[in-house]
Amino acid sequence: MAHNGLNEFVKTLENKGLLIRIKEFVDPTYEIAEITDRISKQKDGGKALLFENVGKKFPVLTNAFGSIERMLLALEVKTLSDLSKEIDDYFYWLALPRRSLFDKLRLVVEKRSLNSWQPIPVSGRGECQQRVHLDPDLDSLPVLKSWPFDGGPSISNSLLHTASPTNSMRSIEICKMQVFSKNLAGLKLQTHNTAAKHFADYKKLGEHIPIAITLGGDSVYSYAAKLSLSSFLDVYSLTGLLKRRKVKLVKGITVDIEVPYDADIVIEGYIDPQEDLIWGGPFGGQSGFYALADWSYKFYVTCITHRRDAIYPAIIFGVPPTEDDYLLKVSECFLMGFLKNTILPEIEELHSPLMTANKSLSIVKIKKEYPGHANKLANALWGINQMLSNKVLVIVSSNVDIYDLKALALIISTLYNPLYDTFIGKGPNDLDDHACVKVGVGGKLLIDATEKLVEELVNKTAERSIDVETIAERLGDKDLHLFAFSAKLLAQGISALMVSIDKTKGLSSRIVASSLVRKLEEDLPKFIVFVDKEVRLDDVSFVAWYVSGNIDPTRDCFFIEVEGKPAPCLIIDGTRKSFSIDSFNRDWPNIVASNAETITKVNAKWERLGLGDFLESPSVSFTGIQYGNSASVK
């Protein structure tokens, strides 16, 4: 069914037993985030939560899209396969050559069908403007402050609407902004997105940039905006395609920007490009680490409008899995449909495990056709906006199940030759990626685990039989300066060794790796992964998240030379970086976690929340990995 505003989506979720209403008072400062974090990390994402008593007139909805089932309800499809087929068919018909008269006539029909889903402007006021506040006060909204080291309350699950001053191109993108006062917020733009181009155009003209921020409305808007397709496909055209109906748009009250008729809340205002920036943050980031303080544009709010029955939606960013990771997961269906029916037909599947946030690690299955095919594909993927945040790309052949991670690891251990099947590139990255050597630009690692063709067989080396007991004995040497090690994966036939070191003692991963490689000699695995001493090596999923977040492959993925030749083992340094050891000249962020006071408060009120059996705070296992009492490591 169609969801006209969040209230209707809430009713759908409730009718299916997928939502819990919380009537007990819950503080938007820390407590909502802590409760949501516990629920969202349950198997299959837990349930959506509607906090009805938050000290403001608007209830707060969290974890609404935090499962595949709820995403499918939002998109009005039964399975991910249905969604994939629908998107495949769309791009297939767009890309198909039109040779015969029948094909051309069918294209006319298709165009008419596509036109029937284009957004339409509506005169008068929309449901999003049933209440208008020309003396706006951002404090009237239940804006969350999610984590102890956040620089202030921030609005997360919102859509930024801008329009070009020179043509009809509009941009709708996910944004986050910090609230500073009743009518002032800080807004940060990703430089590679369309909104940043609009900003540059207005700055050249010396004019204010009109902006509208929307919250809520049809449950599919957030998904469509998450795809970052504004540069070539209008978000509301995409929404119409997915929903098979037009999106109605209305003009803002104080800005000449169109917004969805059915949005729950609209915040209107402008940026003066001639003004100085404002220092904002830090915030809990999508990666699960803090996005540290940075400069933002001053966003002056001129009007707030909302529905009579408006709901305030919020997404809690933190250590995965979170609601945002499910949004990204479903967006892969669209990305796959676009890629394999347009520029990369050899792609069969793409999978970014939930344990690695924001596509930092992705696995691609391809129909391999020629030598070097994996390298060509990797460069193409890293060149599109939807894969800019990817740092590790594993490419396999079409006979591999990329969702069976253990089987995948065994395939990599068999087919991957570190010296010949490793490629490290460089390109744009997310501005909040803390590990990049330079802000917004970072390394990209390709692991080519495809079946090798005849022309590539010269690169094949003899398989090494590794004696786990011998390795364990050698690693016990105190001169190696290892804090701990785990041969758990080696015992399963996976050629990867995990070790931890204490960098507070001034140890360098490169120096320790050099000694370690020489010590292991013929028992050298294909990978040695370094983490900090606080990380539990028995939790492989956590290690994978920690490492994928902490590396810039141009600095942290390397080989050790032995007797003038690189040893056939890829070293991956997933430790924290510092200036004194690693010549890293920026602050390094802490992991996002609740503080003891918040955890205790939520524990005390748990029975009154109606959430079922008690759930331990995920932050309990993270606090030991935090250093110091701030967003950055001290």
N, C-alpha and C positions, 0 to 999 in steps of 0.2 A: 504494500500500500504506500501511497505518497505520504511524506512526512512534512506537513506544513508547520515549520517551527519545531523547536526541540521538545515542546510539550507532547506533541504527537509521537515523536520517537520514544520518549520516556514511557508513554502508555503502551506502545508496542513491546518494548523491553519488559515492562512490568507484567503484561499479559502472558509473556512467555517465561516468566520466572527468572529473568536475566538482570533484574535491577533490585536494589535494596534502598528503601527510603530510610533515612536516619533523622529521627526527630529530636534527639538529644543535642544540646548546644555543642557545636564543634568550632573551634577558633580557626579562622582562615590563616592565621599566623602559625605555621608549622604543623598544626594538628591534622588538617585536611590532607596534607601531603603525606604525613606519616601513616595515616589510616589507609589512604589509597595505595601507598607503596606496599603495604602488607597484603592487601587484597589482590593487586595486579600481578604479584609474583606467585600467586597460586597456579596450580596446573590449569592450563587452558585460559589463563588470564582472569580468573575470578568473575565477579559480577560488576555491572555498572553501579555507581553510588550517587544518590541524590541527597545532598545535605540540605535539609529544609530549615535549619535553625543555625544561622551563621552570624547573626547580629545585623544583617542588612535585609532589605525587602526582597532581594533576589535569591532563590535557592541556587546551590552550586552543583553542577553535574561533572563528575570525574569518571574516568575509566570507561566512558561510553563506547569507545571503539577498541577496547583492550582485549579483544579476542577475535578469531576468524569468524565465529558465528555471528557476533554483533556487527562486524564489518559487512558480512553478507546481507544482513537485515537492512543495514543502511543503504546498500547498493541495490537492494531488491532483486537479488539473485540467490539461487539455491546452493550453488557450489562455486568454488574458485575456478573449476573447469568451465562452468557456464560463462563466467565472467571472461575468462581467457578466450573462449571461442567467439564470444560477442566482439571482443576487441580485435581478435585476429581477422574476423570477417570484415570489420570496418576498414582496417588498413589494407587488407587484401584487395578490396574493391577500389580503394583509392590508388593503389599502385599498379593495378592490372592494365596492361596495354589494351586499347580499344581498337580492334581491327575490323570486326564485322559490323554491319548495320545493327544487328541485334545487340551487340555489346554497347554501341553508342546510344541506342534507345534505352538500354538498361541503365547506363550512366545518367541519363536524363532523369530517370525514375529515382535513382539513388540520390542525385543532387536535390531533387524535390523533397525526398525524405530527410536529408540532412538539413535543408532549409527549414523544415518543420520543427527542428529542435533548436534553432537559433534563439538567443534571448530576445525578449521584446520589451521595449520601454512602455511603461504604464503612466498615464497622467494622474495627477492628484497625489495623495499620500498613500504609502503602503502600510501594511500591518506593522512593519518595523518602526513606524512613525505615529503610532497611536498615542504615545506620550512624548512630548517634545520639551527639552530643557535648554533654553537659550542662555541660562546662567549655569553652565555645566559644572558639575562637581564629581571628579573621578572617585572621591571618597564615598560616593553613594553606591559604588559597585563593590562587591565582596572580593576585591583583588587579593590574591594569595601572596603571602611570603612563605615560600615552601621549605627553605633549608636554613640552618643556623648562620651560615656565612653569606647569605644573599645580601646584596647591597640595599635592598628595599623591596616593597611589593611590586610585582610585575604581572602584566597581562600576557598570557602565553598562547592559548588556542585561538588566535585571532587572524583575520585575513586583512592584509594591507591592500587597499585599492588606490591605484594611481592611474593617470592618463597622460599620454604624450601631448605636449602643447602644439605639436606640428601636424599630427595626424590623428586618426581615430583609434590607434592602438592603445589598449588598456592593459594593465597588469594587475593580477590578483595573486598574491603570494603570502605564505605563512610568515608571520612576524611575531616578535616579542618586544614588549616595551616596558620600561620602568616608570612607575608613577612617582613624581616628585612633589606635586602639589595638586590643588583642586583642578587646575586647568593646564598643567604642564607635565609632559612625559618625555622620556628619552627614547629615540627610535634608531636602531642600528640597521643599516642596509648591507646585504651581501653585494659586493662589487660586480659580480658576474651575472646578477639578475636584472630583469627588465626595469624594475622600479629604479635602480641606480642610474640607468640610462635616461629615464624620465627626469630624474633629479638633475642630471648634468644639463639636459636641454633647458630646464627652467632656470638654472643658474646662469647659463649664457644669456638668457633673456632678462635676467635681473628681476624675476618675478617670484612671488610666493608660490610654493608647491601645494596645491589643494590635495587633501588626503582624507580618505574615509577608512575607518577600521570597523569591521563587522565581527560579531560574535553570534554563533548559533545559526538558526535558519535550517534549511534542508540539511539532513545529516550527511549528505554526500559532498557538500562544499569543501570541507576540510580535506577530504581525500583527493578531490580534483586539484585543489591548490597545491597539495603536497607533491604533485607530479612535476612542478616547476616547468610548465609548458607554455607560459605566457608569451614567449617570443615567437611561437608559430601556431598555437592553438588556444583560443579564448577559453578560459576556465568554465564560463557559463555555457558555452557551446558544448564543451565536453560533458558538463553536467546534464544538459539536455539530451545528448546522445545516450548517456548511461541510463537516464531515467525515462527516456522516450517521451519527453514533454518539454515544453518551453519553460525557461526560467524568466519570471517577471522581474523587471528592474524598475526602480524609481530614482529620481534625482534627489540628492541630499538637500537638506534644508538650508545650509550655509555654504555648501561647496558644490561645484558643478561636476559631481562625480555620481555615477549610477551605482546603486547598491541593491542587493536582493530584496524584493518586496516582503519576503517572509523572514528576514533576519530577526534574531531576538533583540540584539542591542547594536546600535550604530554610534560610533564616536567620530565626529567630524572635526577637522581643523586644518592646520597648515604648518609648513616648515619655511622659515626665512633662510634661504641659502647664503645670505650675506652675514648671518649671525655666527658667533663663535659656537663651537660644539660644547656639549655638557658631559662631564665625567660620570659614568654610570656603571652599575654592577658592583661586585661579581654576581653570578647566578649559577644555580645548578644547570649544567648543560646537557644536551642530547646524548653526549658521549658517556655520561655517568661521572665525568669530572667537572669541576667548576669551570665555567667560562669566566675568565678573570676580567677585572674592571677595564673599561675601554671608553673611548670617546663615542658619543652618540649625537644625533641631530635633535635639536629642541623641537618638539611637536606641541604646538599651542592648540588647545581644544576650544572650539567655538560653539559646539552643540553636542548634546547627547540625546538620542531618541531610543525608544524601545517599545516592544509589544506590551500590552496590558498584563500578559501572563509570561513575561520573559523569564528565561532561565540563563544563568551565567555558566558557560562551559569552561573547563580548565583542564589542561594536560600537565601532568607532573613528570618532569624530566629527571632522570636519575640512572643508577646502574640498571642495565637491562635484566629482564624484559620489562618494558613499560608500554603504556598505551601507544606511544609514538612509534614504537617498533612494529606494532601490528599495522599501523597506517602505512609504514614503509614496506612491510611485507606484501600487502595487497597491491601496492603501487607497482610491484614487480610484474604483475599480470599485464598492466598497461605497457610498461616498458618493453616487455618481451614481445607483445603484439606489434608495437611500433618497430622494433629493431629487426625482427625476422621477416617482416613484410615490406621493409624498405631498404635500409642500408646494410644489414647483416643477416642475410637469409640462412647462413650456416648455423646460427644459434638455435639450439633446441630447448634448453632450459637455463634459468638463472636463479640462484638461491643465495640469499644473504642470511645466515643463521641469526636467530633472535639474540643469541648470546653476544654477538658483536654488533654494537650499536651503529646506526647510521651508515650501513653499507661499508664499514671499514674493511670487512672481509667478505668477499663474494666468490661464489663458485659458479662456473659456466660450463655447460655441456655443449659440445659442438659436433657437427658433421665435418670431420677433418678431411681436406681435399688435397693439400699440397704442403711441402716443407715450409716451416716458418709461419704456418697458418695461425698458430696461437699468438705469435708476436703481433701479427697484423691486426688480429681481433682485439688484443689488449689495448693497443694504441687507439683504435677506433672507439672503444668503450670509454677510455679515460678522457676522450675529447667531447663527451656530451655532458650537459649540466647535471643530469640525474645520477652520474657516476663520479662527480668531482670529489666526493668525500671518500671514495674507495682508495685504500692503501695497499691491500693484498688481494690479488686476483689469482685464483686457481682455475686452470682450464683443463678439462678432461674430455675424453672421447665419448661417443654416443652410447657406448655399452655400459656406462657407469651410472649408478643410482646416487645422485648428488645429495639426496636427503638422508642417506645412511652414512653418517659421518665417520663411523668406525671403518666401514668398508672403503670409504673414500680415502681415509688415511693409509690404509693398506695398499691401495692402488698407487697413491703418491709414493709410498715407500718402495714400490716395485719399479715404477716407470720414470720417476724423476731422477735425473742426474744433476746434482748441484752445480757442477762446473759448466754444463752445457745448456741446461734447461732453466736457468735463472736469468731474468732480465729486470734491470732496475731503470725506470724512467723517472721523469719529473714533470709536474704540471700543476695547475690551479687546485686549491683545496679549500675546504670550509675555513672561514676566517676565525672560527672558534677552535680549530684543531690546535691544541696546545703543543703538540710534538714537532710541528714543522720547523725546520731550520730557519726559514723566513716566513713571516705571517702571510697566510694565504697561498703559499707555494710549497709543495712538498714532494717527496719521493713516492714512487709507485712500484710495487714488487709483483712481478709475474712468476708464478710457479707453473711451468709447462709439464703437466702430467698426462699428456695425450699419448696414445699409441704412436710409436715412432715409425715413419715411413722408411723405405729402403734408403733414400738419400740421407736419412738422419741416423742410420744404424751405426755409422762410424763413431758416433758420440756415446755409444753404449759401453758401460764399464761392467766388469764382473760384479755380481751381487756379493755383498759382504755378509757373512754369517757372524752375528754379534753374540758374544758370550756375556749374558747379563751378570752372572756372578763375578766374572773377571772385572767387568766395568765397575761394579759396586765396590769391589776390593780396591781398585785403583783410585776411585773417587774418595776413598777414605783418607787419602794422603792430606795431612794438614797443610802442607806447603802449597796446595792448590787454592787455599783461602775460600773454599765453598762454605756457605752457611748451611745449606741443605741441598739434596738432590733427589730426583725421583726417576727410577728406571721402569715405572709402571707401564708406560707406553711401549718401551723396548720389549718388555715381557710379553706383550700382545702382538709382537711382530711389526710394530709401528716404529720406524727409524727416527725417533725423536727423543732427546734427553732434555729434561727440565732441571735447571739448577737455580739456586738463589744465592745472592751475595749481600754482604753488609757494606753498602756504599758510605755509611757514616764513618767508616774507617779509612776512607780515601781510596777504596779499591776501584779500579777501572775495569769494566767488562772486557775491553780489548786485551788488557794484560792478563787477566784471569783466563780468558778464552785461549790465548796463545799457549799458556802452560797446559791447559786442559787438552787441547788438540794434540800436543806432543806426548802427553801422558797416555792418551787412549790409543794412539798409533793405529794398528790394524782393526781395532774395535770401534772405530770412529763412526757414529751415526750420521745420517744425512742432515739432521738439524740438531743444533744445540740452542736452547731457548733460555735466556737469562731474565730473571725477575728479582725484585727486591726481597729482602729476607722476611718481610711481614706476610708475604703471599703464600697461602697454603698450596703446596704442589700437588696434593691429592685431588683438588678440584680443577679438573682440566678445563671445564667451561669458563670458570673464572679466570684462569691463566690466559685463555685465548682472548677474552675480553680485555684484560689488563694489558696484554702485549700489543694487541691491535690498536689500542688507544694510545699507547706510549711510544710508538715507533714512527720515525721518518726513515723510510728504507734507504735513502741516500746516505744517511749517517749510521743507521742501526742494523743494516743487513750487510754482512761482509764475510770475507774468507781470510783465513790465517795462512800465511806463507810458511812452508816448511822446506828447507833446503832450496829456496828460490822458486818454489812452485806452490800454487794455492792448494791447500788440502781439500778433498771433496766433501766438505761439510759446511753448510750455510749457518753462520752465527746470526741469531736474531736477538738483539739487545732490547728487551722490554722493560728495563729499569727506568726509574726517574733520572732526569738529567739535571746537571748543575754546571755552573760556570767553572768552578775549581777543577772538576774532573773531566767534564765533557765539553767545555768552552761554550755552554749554552747560556746566552746572555739575557734571557727573559725569566720571569717567575714561572715556577712549575705548579700546576694546580693540585689541590687535594681531591680525594674521592668524595662524592656527594653522599652524605649520611646525616641522619637525625642526631640530635644531642641527647644525653641521658635524661635531662629534665622532660623533654617532649615524650620520649619513650615511656617514662614513668607515668606521665599524665594520661596517655592513651591506654596504657595497661590498666590504670585504675578505673577508667570509664568503659572498658571494653564490653562488659556484660550489659550495660545500658544502651549500647549502640545497635543491638539486634543483628550482629554480624555472624552469629554462630560461634563455633568453637574458637577458643583463643588462638591467635596467630602471633608467633614471636616476630619482633621487628627484624627485617633484613639488615638494618643498620648495625645490629649487634655484631655481626661478623665483619662489618666494614670499618668500624671505628678504630680497630687496632692497626689499620693501614694508613690512617690519617697522621700527619705530622704537624704539630703545632696547633694553634688556636685561631686559624684564619683560613681563607679560601686558598691561599698558596702555601706550599710546603716551606716550613721554617726549620 
